[in-house]
């Protein structure tokens, strides 16, 4: 029997361990996003987890669905998943989670559900909209092997960047948020895209302290 419940604080470690071990897990499925969404945007959240209770012994997590509720006069009231959608072991677990998400939406008077997932076609009865594009890159092997997989024009640009004195700094402590956000804000403004608030980055650093990288390129 499949049972779906809402995540409790006592289950966070088990939730994250499942996400990190699952072939379908992404960093965007981690439980820390519940805190980030609440602290940054004030969203109500319903982080759902499915357990298989048919086997003997303790029940095991077989799927998770991080869900947040958006109430907007501009875009309408909806329930939405994090990008990455459902993390589940099979279609049965995914369908059970989706059915519970539909119940959540109904109980909260929400008109629709957005399952943001471009990898797994769990739900055939949902309307599909292709609004974003993603890439999957093989990063196994040595640095030289990875470099050879890049298009020659990309390799040329990398060499040119080094010759022009550009240097890359990877920050895993959150000390470069100011520099990062300054460039990001300028870029999104030029592109005509709204930028998320600075506190979003601060909350990522706070609640995902071991699961982020900030990469900044400097000249000189």
N, C-alpha and C positions, 0 to 999 in steps of 0.2 A: 504494500500500500504506500502511495506517495502522499506525504503530508507537507504543506507549505505553511511556514510561519514567518513572522517578522523578526529581523535580526535584533538580538539583545546584546548588551555590552559584554556579557559573559561569553558570547559566541564569536566575538570579533577575531580572536586569534585563530579559531577553527575555520572561520570564513576565509581569512586571508591565506591560510595554509592551503585550503582547497583551490583558491584562485591561482596561487603560484604553482601548484602542481598540475592543474588541468591544462590539457592541450588547447582549450578554448579560452583560457584566462588571459586577461590583459591588465595592465596597471590601472586602467579606468574602472575595473571591477572591484578594486580594493575598498575595504570598509571605510577608510579615511575620507573618501569622497562624501560620505554622509555628513560629516562635520564641516567639510569645506562648503558644501551647498547651503547648509543651514547658516553658517557664519557669514558667508559672502552675500548671499541673495535672500536669506530668510525662507527658503523653500521648505515646505513639508516634504518629508521623505518616507518611503516605504521600501526598505531594503528586504527583499523576499528571498528566502532560502527554502529549497526543496530537499526533503530527506526521504530515503528509502527505508521503510520500517518493516519490510517483508522478511528480511533475513534475521537469523538468530543473533543476539548480541546487540551492542550499541548501534543505533541508526547512523547512517553515513550521509553526508551532504552529496547530492547528485546534481545540483544546479543552484545558481544564484541569479538574482535580477535586481540591480540597483535602480530604484524607481523614484522619481521626484515629481511633485505636483506643481504645475504652473497655472496661476490665475492671472490672466491679462485681458484687459479690454481691447488691446490692439491685436493680439494674435489668438485670442480665445483661451478657454480653459482646457487644459490637457494634462495627461500623465505622460512622462517621457523617461526613457532609459538614458543612462550614460552612453556616449559613443562606445560601441562594442556590443551593446544590446544584452542578450542573454548568454550567460556562461553555463552550459549544461553538458551532461555526459551523453545524452541522446535526445531524440525528438520527443519521446514521451515526457521526459523531465521538462523540456522546453515548453511543451504544450501546457503542462500543468501550471508552470509559472505564469505563462501568458494568460491562462484562464483566471488565475487569481488576480493578475494585474487588471484585467477587465472588470472584475468585481470591485477592486479598489476604486477604479475610475467611476463606476456606477454609484457606489456608496457616497462618493465625494462630489457628485454632480458634474463630472467632467465629460466633455463631449467626445474626446478621442484619445487614442494612445499613439505615441511615436516610439517605435522600436528602432533605435539607431544602430543598425548592424549591416555591414556590407560583406561579411565573410560567410555567415551561416544562414541558409534559407530554411530556418526552422518552421516558419509560419506561412503556409501557402495561401491562407484565407485573408492575408493582409495586403492592402494596396502598396505597391512598391514605387518609390520616388528616388531617382538617382540625382542627388544634389551635390555630392562630394565625390572626390576621387582619392584613393589611397594607393600606396606602393608597399610592396614587401621586398626587402633586400636581404640577401644572404650575407651574413657577417661572419661566417665561419672561416677558419684558415688563418694564415699569417697576414700581416699588413701588406706585404708585397702581393700576395694572392688576391686580397680584396681590391687592391689598386688596379690590378689587371682586369677585373670585372667591370670597372668603370669605362664609360665611353672615352675615347681618346681626347675629345674636346674638354671633357670634365677634368681629366688628368692635366691637360695643358693649363686650364684655369687655376688648378691647385698650385702648380709650379709657379705660375705668374704671380699668384697671391703671395707665395713665400718670397719671391724675388722683390716684391714691392713692400716688404716689411710687415705684412699682416701676420698677427699671431693670435692663436686661439687659447682661451682660458676656460677650463671646465670647473664650475663651482658646485660643490656638493654641500655647502653650508648656508647658502642663501645670502652671502655678503655682496653679491653683484646684482641684486634686484634693481637698484637704482639705475645702473647702466643699461641693464636689459630692458627695463620698462621704458626708458627714454627712447631707445631705438624702436621698440615695438610700437609705442604710441605714435611716433612720427610715421612709421610705415603704414599703420592702419588708417591714419588720417589721410595720407596721400592716396590710399586705395579706396577711400570712401566707406570704410568698414568701422563700425563702433568697436572700441577697445574695451576689454573687460577691466574692472577696477583694479588698482594696485593691490588692494587688500586680498584679491583672489590669489595672487602670487604669494603673499605673506601667509595665507592660510594653507596653501599647498606645502610650503616649507614647514609650517607648524605641524600639520597633521599627516604629512607623508615624508617625514624627516629622512627616511632611508630609501626613498623611492623617487627621487627627482635628480635631474641634472640641469644646470643653467649654463648655457654655452654662449660666450661673448667673444666677438672678434675685434681686436684692437689694431689701429694703425699707429706705428711708432711706439 
